[in-house]
């Protein structure tokens, strides 16, 4: 039988994120939403933040405790070094749950298993060991981290059914699916951000994400250059240790004034660009369960996406319908045709997008992620004690 506090509250540590508030990527968004929800459900949550990534270091945000520790600026190892320091910091601090996020940080779950009495979980947000941006040495290290995520923690969580199937097949590991959740993007009236880039409301395509090879923005640019459309293509995002690749993207876009690479955008500026777009585009080859696509769908934008399994899982279609169009991954000709289709039938696509938004609001609501994770924690503790 599990010994629980009278309040039935858990002390939970979150390791593997850059911190709160989320201002970088999908994992940060997921942990931000989850932590706030768990606090609202009565739990004590501590998030370990990278001190270099924040100018201000408040000790708490919306009831979530924040601990700042230094990381490393070296590509590929910064997340792991920060996770190492966070795992060491957890020793002797009586956390009920130590929850690692992503493969690299999850490798440090070994420390928590060896030196704490906490229940340890790892969430796999994506197969980072398969990402093209890494060199051979880092990829081998991440492959080891994938094995650790399947063998070391008391429970392995995954963000999609696709990842659950991969872990069952590759590692014979039964996992728990905990779909990502996002805060709804507030609709921001067209204003300075659109003016800055010369855009008109609902008259441009937008793509949001890190500019890395596996997300294939180069294919998106090639397809757009062949498309029959006058709607500009706006690509929002920055490099992630891929500066030379980003230079290549600028070369591909050079000469077409309708292709706009904005660099990274945050806060109200990002919300304005996203919520006023005419459609959202992603050409990615590899994802866990992309929060950018969920956010765009919840903002009622028509979606144009490659047909990888995580995209189809979110859109709930393999072939595409109004408001949620998919195309064969890597097929630039098919993508070019869909650019034209979206513009030509925009009113029908907008209606379909509204139907999708209502579905996603229910499936990926913040309250649901708190409930699902709470159940996963209690189950992991119960299974551990039974064993």
C-alpha positions as CSV (number, residue, x, y, z in Angstrom):
1,X,0.0,0.0,0.0
2,X,1.3,3.5,-0.9
3,X,2.0,5.9,1.9
4,X,0.5,9.2,0.9
5,X,0.3,12.6,2.6
6,X,-3.0,13.5,4.3
7,X,-3.6,16.1,1.5
8,X,-3.0,13.4,-1.1
9,X,-0.6,15.8,-2.7
10,X,2.5,14.7,-4.5
11,X,5.9,16.5,-4.6
12,X,6.9,16.4,-8.3
13,X,10.2,17.5,-9.9
14,X,10.2,18.3,-13.7
15,X,13.6,17.8,-15.4
16,X,14.6,18.3,-19.0
17,X,13.0,21.6,-20.0
18,X,14.6,25.0,-20.5
19,X,12.2,26.4,-18.0
20,X,9.1,28.5,-17.4
21,X,7.5,30.5,-18.9
22,X,7.8,28.5,-22.1
23,X,9.6,30.5,-24.8
24,X,11.5,28.0,-26.9
25,X,9.9,24.8,-28.1
26,X,7.4,22.0,-27.7
27,X,8.8,20.3,-24.6
28,X,8.8,23.7,-22.8
29,X,5.2,24.3,-23.8
30,X,4.1,20.9,-22.6
31,X,5.9,21.1,-19.2
32,X,4.6,24.7,-18.7
33,X,1.0,23.6,-19.3
34,X,1.4,20.4,-17.3
35,X,3.0,22.0,-14.3
36,X,0.4,24.7,-13.9
37,X,-2.4,22.1,-14.2
38,X,-0.8,19.8,-11.5
39,X,-0.5,22.8,-9.1
40,X,-4.2,23.6,-9.8
41,X,-4.9,19.9,-8.8
42,X,-3.2,20.4,-5.5
43,X,0.3,19.1,-6.1
44,X,3.7,20.6,-5.2
45,X,5.6,21.0,-8.5
46,X,9.2,22.1,-9.0
47,X,10.6,22.9,-12.5
48,X,14.3,23.0,-13.0
49,X,15.3,25.8,-15.4
50,X,18.4,26.7,-17.3
51,X,19.7,29.9,-15.6
52,X,21.3,31.2,-18.8
53,X,18.0,31.2,-20.7
54,X,16.2,33.6,-18.5
55,X,17.0,37.2,-17.7
56,X,14.7,37.2,-14.6
57,X,14.7,34.4,-12.1
58,X,11.4,34.5,-10.2
59,X,11.2,31.7,-7.6
60,X,7.6,30.9,-8.5
61,X,5.1,31.3,-11.3
62,X,1.5,30.5,-10.8
63,X,2.4,28.3,-7.8
64,X,5.1,26.3,-9.7
65,X,8.4,26.4,-7.8
66,X,11.4,27.3,-10.1
67,X,15.0,26.2,-9.5
68,X,17.7,27.7,-11.7
69,X,20.9,25.7,-12.5
70,X,23.5,26.4,-15.2
71,X,23.7,24.3,-18.3
72,X,26.3,24.2,-21.2
73,X,26.2,26.1,-24.5
74,X,27.7,23.2,-26.4
75,X,25.2,21.9,-29.0
76,X,23.8,18.4,-28.2
77,X,25.0,18.2,-24.6
78,X,23.5,21.3,-22.9
79,X,20.3,19.6,-22.1
80,X,22.0,16.5,-20.7
81,X,24.4,18.5,-18.5
82,X,21.5,20.5,-17.1
83,X,19.6,17.3,-16.4
84,X,22.6,15.9,-14.7
85,X,22.8,18.8,-12.3
86,X,19.1,18.7,-11.8
87,X,19.1,15.0,-11.0
88,X,21.9,15.5,-8.4
89,X,20.0,18.4,-6.9
90,X,17.0,16.1,-6.4
91,X,19.0,13.7,-4.2
92,X,17.8,13.9,-0.6
93,X,14.9,16.3,-1.3
94,X,12.1,13.8,-0.8
95,X,10.3,14.1,-4.2
96,X,7.6,11.6,-4.7
97,X,8.0,11.9,-8.5
98,X,11.0,12.8,-10.6
99,X,9.8,13.3,-14.1
100,X,12.3,13.6,-16.9
101,X,11.4,14.9,-20.3
102,X,13.0,14.0,-23.6
103,X,15.7,11.3,-24.4
104,X,18.9,13.2,-23.6
105,X,17.7,14.5,-20.1
106,X,16.1,11.1,-19.5
107,X,19.4,9.4,-19.5
108,X,20.0,11.0,-16.1
109,X,17.1,9.0,-14.7
110,X,19.8,6.4,-13.9
111,X,21.0,8.8,-11.1
112,X,17.5,9.2,-9.7
113,X,17.0,5.4,-9.7
114,X,20.3,4.8,-7.9
115,X,20.3,7.6,-5.4
116,X,16.7,8.5,-4.5
117,X,13.6,6.7,-3.3
118,X,11.4,8.6,-5.7
119,X,9.3,7.1,-8.4
120,X,11.0,8.0,-11.7
121,X,9.3,8.6,-15.0
122,X,10.6,9.6,-18.5
123,X,8.4,11.1,-21.2
124,X,9.6,10.5,-24.7
125,X,8.6,13.5,-26.8
126,X,10.2,12.3,-30.0
127,X,13.0,10.0,-31.3
128,X,15.8,12.5,-31.0
129,X,18.3,9.7,-31.8
130,X,16.8,9.8,-35.4
131,X,17.2,13.5,-36.0
132,X,19.4,14.5,-39.0
133,X,21.0,17.5,-37.3
134,X,23.2,15.3,-34.9
135,X,26.6,14.0,-35.7
136,X,27.3,10.3,-35.3
137,X,28.7,10.6,-31.7
138,X,25.7,12.5,-30.4
139,X,23.3,10.1,-32.2
140,X,24.9,7.1,-30.7
141,X,24.6,8.7,-27.3
142,X,21.0,9.4,-27.9
143,X,20.4,5.9,-29.0
144,X,21.8,4.8,-25.7
145,X,19.4,7.3,-24.1
146,X,16.5,5.7,-25.9
147,X,17.4,2.4,-24.4
148,X,17.7,4.0,-21.0
149,X,14.2,5.5,-21.4
150,X,12.8,2.0,-22.0
151,X,14.7,0.2,-19.2
152,X,15.5,2.5,-16.3
153,X,12.5,4.5,-15.2
154,X,9.6,3.0,-13.2
155,X,7.3,4.1,-16.1
156,X,7.9,5.3,-19.6
157,X,5.4,7.8,-21.0
158,X,5.1,8.7,-24.7
159,X,3.2,11.5,-26.4
160,X,1.7,9.5,-29.3
161,X,0.4,6.1,-30.3
162,X,3.2,6.0,-32.9
163,X,5.8,6.2,-30.2
164,X,4.0,3.6,-28.2
165,X,4.1,1.2,-31.1
166,X,7.8,1.9,-31.7
167,X,8.7,1.2,-28.0
168,X,6.7,-2.0,-28.0
169,X,8.4,-3.1,-31.2
170,X,12.0,-2.0,-30.6
171,X,12.3,-2.4,-26.8
172,X,9.3,-4.7,-25.8
173,X,8.4,-1.9,-23.5
174,X,4.7,-1.2,-22.6
175,X,4.3,2.6,-22.4
176,X,1.6,5.0,-21.3
177,X,0.4,7.5,-23.9
178,X,0.1,11.1,-22.5
179,X,-0.9,13.4,-25.4
180,X,0.6,16.8,-25.4
181,X,-1.5,19.8,-24.4
182,X,-1.2,23.5,-25.2
183,X,-2.7,26.7,-23.9
184,X,-5.1,28.0,-26.5
185,X,-3.4,30.7,-28.5
186,X,-5.2,34.1,-27.8
187,X,-6.4,35.7,-31.0
188,X,-4.5,38.9,-31.6
189,X,-5.8,41.6,-33.9
190,X,-3.8,42.2,-37.0
191,X,-1.4,45.0,-36.1
192,X,2.4,45.7,-35.9
193,X,3.6,42.2,-36.6
194,X,1.7,41.9,-39.9
195,X,2.7,45.4,-40.8
196,X,6.3,44.6,-40.1
197,X,6.3,41.8,-42.6
198,X,3.9,43.3,-45.1
199,X,1.1,40.8,-44.6
200,X,-2.7,40.8,-44.9
201,X,-5.0,38.9,-42.5
202,X,-5.9,35.4,-43.7
203,X,-3.9,35.9,-46.9
204,X,-0.7,34.0,-46.1
205,X,0.6,30.6,-45.2
206,X,2.5,30.2,-42.0
207,X,4.9,27.5,-40.7
208,X,6.3,27.6,-37.2
209,X,9.1,25.4,-35.9
210,X,12.9,25.0,-35.5
211,X,14.7,25.2,-38.8
212,X,16.2,21.7,-38.8
213,X,16.6,19.2,-41.7
214,X,14.1,16.7,-40.4
215,X,11.3,19.3,-40.4
216,X,12.1,19.8,-44.2
217,X,11.4,23.5,-44.7
218,X,13.7,23.2,-47.8
219,X,11.0,20.9,-49.3
220,X,8.3,23.5,-48.4
221,X,10.2,26.3,-50.1
222,X,10.8,24.1,-53.2
223,X,7.1,23.2,-53.4
224,X,6.0,26.8,-52.8
225,X,8.3,28.0,-55.7
226,X,6.3,25.6,-58.0
227,X,2.9,26.4,-56.6
228,X,0.1,28.4,-58.3
229,X,-0.6,30.8,-55.4
230,X,-0.3,34.5,-54.6
231,X,-0.5,34.0,-50.8
232,X,2.9,34.6,-49.2
233,X,4.7,31.8,-47.3
234,X,5.9,32.9,-43.8
235,X,8.4,30.6,-42.1
236,X,8.8,31.3,-38.4
237,X,11.7,29.8,-36.5
238,X,15.4,29.9,-35.9
239,X,18.4,27.6,-36.0
240,X,19.0,24.8,-33.4
241,X,22.7,24.2,-34.0
242,X,21.9,24.3,-37.7
243,X,23.1,27.7,-38.8
244,X,24.6,26.5,-42.1
245,X,21.3,24.8,-42.9
246,X,19.4,28.1,-42.2
247,X,21.8,29.9,-44.6
248,X,20.9,27.3,-47.2
249,X,17.2,28.0,-46.7
250,X,17.8,31.7,-47.2
251,X,19.6,30.9,-50.5
252,X,16.6,28.8,-51.6
253,X,14.2,31.6,-50.8
254,X,16.3,34.3,-52.4
255,X,14.6,35.8,-55.4
256,X,11.0,35.1,-54.3
257,X,9.8,38.1,-52.3
258,X,6.7,36.1,-51.2
259,X,8.8,33.7,-49.1
260,X,9.5,35.4,-45.7
261,X,11.8,33.9,-43.1
262,X,11.1,35.9,-40.0
263,X,13.5,34.2,-37.6
264,X,12.2,33.2,-34.1
265,X,9.1,35.1,-32.8
266,X,7.6,34.9,-29.3
267,X,4.6,36.1,-27.3
268,X,2.1,38.4,-28.8
269,X,4.1,38.8,-32.0
270,X,4.0,35.1,-32.6
271,X,0.3,34.9,-31.7
272,X,-0.5,37.7,-34.1
273,X,1.3,36.0,-37.0
274,X,-0.2,32.6,-36.2
275,X,-3.8,33.5,-35.5
276,X,-4.2,35.9,-38.5
277,X,-2.8,33.4,-41.1
278,X,-4.8,31.9,-43.9
279,X,-3.4,28.4,-43.3
280,X,-0.7,26.5,-41.4
281,X,1.9,24.3,-43.2
282,X,4.3,21.6,-42.0
283,X,6.5,19.4,-44.1
284,X,8.2,17.6,-41.3
285,X,9.5,14.0,-41.6
286,X,10.0,13.3,-37.9
287,X,7.9,14.4,-34.9
288,X,6.7,13.2,-31.5
289,X,3.4,15.0,-31.3
290,X,4.0,18.5,-32.5
291,X,2.6,21.2,-30.3
292,X,2.8,23.8,-33.1
293,X,0.4,21.8,-35.2
294,X,-2.0,21.4,-32.2
295,X,-1.8,25.1,-31.5
296,X,-2.5,26.0,-35.2
297,X,-5.5,23.5,-35.3
298,X,-6.9,25.0,-32.1
299,X,-6.6,28.4,-33.6
300,X,-8.9,27.2,-36.4
301,X,-6.4,27.5,-39.2
302,X,-6.7,25.2,-42.2
303,X,-3.9,22.7,-42.0
304,X,-1.6,21.4,-44.7
305,X,0.7,18.6,-43.4
306,X,2.9,15.8,-44.4
307,X,1.3,12.4,-43.8
308,X,3.6,11.2,-41.0
309,X,1.8,9.2,-38.3
310,X,1.9,11.9,-35.6
311,X,0.3,14.5,-38.0
312,X,-2.4,12.0,-39.0
313,X,-3.0,11.2,-35.3
314,X,-3.6,14.8,-34.5
315,X,-5.7,15.5,-37.6
316,X,-7.6,12.2,-37.3
317,X,-7.3,11.5,-41.0
318,X,-5.0,9.6,-43.3
319,X,-6.2,11.1,-46.6
320,X,-7.3,14.6,-45.7
321,X,-10.5,16.5,-45.8
322,X,-11.5,20.2,-45.8
323,X,-9.5,22.1,-43.2
324,X,-7.0,19.2,-42.7
325,X,-5.1,18.4,-45.8
326,X,-2.3,15.8,-45.9
327,X,0.1,14.8,-48.6
328,X,2.8,12.1,-49.1
329,X,5.8,13.0,-47.1
330,X,8.6,14.4,-49.3
331,X,6.3,14.8,-52.3
332,X,7.0,18.4,-53.3
333,X,4.6,18.2,-56.3
334,X,1.7,17.2,-54.2
335,X,2.5,19.9,-51.7
336,X,2.6,22.5,-54.4
337,X,-0.8,21.4,-55.6
338,X,-2.2,21.8,-52.1
339,X,-0.9,25.3,-51.8
340,X,-3.1,26.2,-54.8
341,X,-6.1,24.2,-53.5
342,X,-6.1,25.9,-50.1
343,X,-6.1,29.4,-51.8
344,X,-8.8,28.4,-54.4
345,X,-11.2,26.9,-51.8
346,X,-10.3,29.0,-48.8
347,X,-13.9,29.4,-47.4
348,X,-14.5,25.7,-47.4
349,X,-11.1,25.0,-45.8
350,X,-11.9,27.6,-43.1
351,X,-15.2,25.9,-42.3
352,X,-13.4,22.5,-42.0
353,X,-10.8,24.1,-39.8
354,X,-13.4,25.3,-37.3
355,X,-14.7,21.7,-37.0
356,X,-11.1,20.5,-36.3
357,X,-10.6,23.2,-33.7
358,X,-13.5,22.0,-31.6
359,X,-12.2,18.4,-31.7
360,X,-8.7,19.5,-30.7
361,X,-10.0,21.7,-27.9
362,X,-11.5,18.6,-26.3
363,X,-8.6,16.1,-27.0
364,X,-5.7,18.4,-26.0
365,X,-7.3,20.5,-23.3
366,X,-4.9,21.5,-20.5
367,X,-7.2,20.1,-17.8
368,X,-7.0,16.7,-19.5
369,X,-3.2,16.6,-19.5
370,X,-3.2,17.2,-15.7
371,X,-5.7,14.4,-15.1
372,X,-3.9,11.9,-17.4
373,X,-0.5,12.6,-15.8
374,X,-1.9,12.4,-12.3
375,X,-3.2,9.0,-13.1
376,X,0.1,8.0,-14.6
377,X,2.0,9.0,-11.5
378,X,-0.3,7.2,-9.1
379,X,-0.3,4.1,-11.3
380,X,3.6,4.1,-11.5
381,X,3.8,4.4,-7.7
382,X,1.3,1.6,-7.2
383,X,3.0,-0.7,-9.7
384,X,6.3,0.0,-8.1
385,X,5.1,-0.9,-4.6
386,X,3.3,-4.0,-5.8
387,X,6.6,-5.2,-7.4
